[in-house]
Amino acid sequence: MTTWEYLITPLPLHTPKQVLDMHGSEGWELVSIVTGPEGGSVAYLKRPKQ
């Protein structure tokens, strides 16, 4: 059975692709992007726990 670890990170308006590419290169998979409580975007990511 796969065990997951999760990352929740804000996405800056001017560099969202760079942030997602950086985390993707570390093995993180994007699960969802939602509007944060203060109006910005927040990304939820997961990867298999090592």
N, C-alpha and C positions, 0 to 999 in steps of 0.2 A: 504494500500500500504506500502511495506517495504521501509524504508529509510536506506541507508548504510553509514558507515564511512570506511575510507580507511587508510592503513598503507603501507608505502614504506620503506624498510629496506635493508641495504647491507647484504649479506650472506658471512661470513668468509669461506675461503677455508677449514680450518681445523675443523669447527664445524657447518656445515649447518643444519644437522638434529637437533641438540640441539636448535638452534635458532628457527627453524620451530616448534619443539615440544613445546617450551616455549610459542610462540605466539598462537599456536593451543589450549593450555590449557587455554588461556585467551579469547577464543571464535573466534579467527581470522581464516579465511579460505583462503588458498592459491589460488590466481587467476592466477598468472603467474610468471615465473622467466625469466629475460632477462639479457643480458650482459650490464653492466653499461658503461658510457662514458670513464672510465679509465680502462676497461677490466675486472673488477670483476663482480660477479653476484649480481643482485638486485631482491628482492622478492616484489611482489605486493599482498597485502592481503586485505580482506574485512570482515566486520561483521555487523549484524543489529545494527542500532543506537538505543540506549536505551532512 
